[in-house]
Amino acid sequence: MDFLRHRLSLKRNERHHYLPGSKRRQWALVQDISLVAGIAALLALIAYKPLTAVRIESPWEAVRHLASSPNCSAARLVGLAPAFRGQPGYWSSHDADKDGIACEPWPPRAAK
């Protein structure tokens, strides 16, 4: 955005190559728009995707779920590990053996 402000603040004689019909200006505008659209899409995906597969009943659970996203240590810190698929705290990246249980103790405990 600073780049765009800089362009708009140029004096009239300094922005001769930023006239509306200029190829350079058109290309710069395409780059600016694609950058802003890419960032917006990424933020929307980050905010929406993790919450669609998990049943979240309160805003506090949503905060804890997002706080557990970096790794299993973070999930344990907020009290969401181990987590089963569909529960807050479950991230497929934390499920090493893809059995539907994320951040399970390693080595697995023997069944009794």
C-alpha positions in Angstrom: 0.0 0.0 0.0 2.9 2.4 0.6 3.9 1.8 -3.0 0.5 2.9 -4.2 0.6 6.0 -1.9 4.0 6.8 -3.3 2.6 6.6 -6.8 -0.3 8.9 -6.0 2.0 11.5 -4.3 4.3 12.0 -7.3 4.1 15.4 -9.0 2.4 15.6 -12.3 5.6 15.8 -14.3 7.1 12.9 -12.4 4.3 10.5 -13.2 4.4 10.6 -16.9 4.8 6.9 -17.2 1.8 6.3 -14.8 -0.8 7.7 -17.2 -4.0 5.7 -17.6 -3.0 4.2 -20.9 0.5 3.3 -19.9 1.4 -0.4 -20.0 3.7 0.0 -17.0 0.8 1.5 -15.0 -1.5 -1.2 -16.0 1.0 -3.9 -15.1 1.6 -2.3 -11.7 -2.1 -2.1 -11.1 -2.5 -5.8 -11.9 0.3 -6.6 -9.5 -1.2 -4.5 -6.7 -4.6 -5.9 -7.1 -3.3 -9.5 -7.3 -1.2 -9.0 -4.1 -4.1 -7.6 -2.2 -6.5 -10.3 -3.4 -4.0 -13.0 -2.6 -3.5 -11.7 0.9 -7.3 -11.4 1.5 -7.9 -15.0 0.2 -5.1 -16.3 2.4 -6.5 -14.6 5.5 -10.0 -15.9 4.7 -8.8 -19.4 4.3 -6.8 -19.3 7.5 -9.8 -18.0 9.4 -12.5 -20.1 7.8 -11.0 -23.5 6.9 -10.0 -24.7 10.4 -13.4 -23.9 11.8 -15.5 -25.8 9.2 -14.5 -29.3 10.1 -14.7 -28.8 13.8 -17.8 -28.4 16.0 -17.2 -25.3 18.1 -19.7 -24.3 20.6 -18.3 -21.1 22.1 -15.9 -18.3 21.1 -13.5 -19.5 23.8 -13.3 -22.9 22.1 -12.6 -21.2 18.8 -9.7 -19.3 20.3 -8.3 -22.4 22.0 -8.6 -24.3 18.7 -6.7 -21.6 16.7 -4.1 -21.4 19.5 -3.5 -25.1 19.2 -2.6 -24.9 15.5 1.2 -24.5 15.6 2.1 -27.8 17.1 1.2 -30.4 19.7 3.0 -28.5 22.4 0.6 -25.6 21.9 -2.4 -28.0 21.9 -1.2 -29.5 25.2 -0.7 -26.0 26.6 -4.3 -25.0 26.0 -5.6 -28.4 27.1 -6.8 -29.8 23.8 -4.4 -32.7 23.3 -5.0 -35.5 22.5 -7.9 -34.5 20.2 -10.1 -36.7 18.1 -11.2 -35.8 14.5 -14.1 -33.2 14.6 -13.2 -31.9 18.1 -11.5 -28.6 18.9 -7.7 -29.0 18.8 -7.7 -31.6 16.0 -5.4 -30.6 13.1 -4.6 -33.1 10.4 -1.0 -31.9 10.5 -0.8 -33.1 14.1 -2.1 -36.6 13.3 1.1 -38.4 12.4 -0.4 -41.9 11.8 -3.7 -40.6 10.3 -5.8 -42.6 12.7 -8.1 -39.7 13.7 -6.3 -38.8 17.0 -4.0 -35.8 17.0 -1.2 -35.2 19.4 -1.4 -38.7 20.9 1.3 -39.7 23.4 4.3 -41.2 21.7 5.1 -44.1 21.8 1.5 -45.2 21.9 0.3 -46.7 25.1 -0.5 -50.4 25.0 -4.2 -51.3 25.2 -5.1 -53.0 28.4 
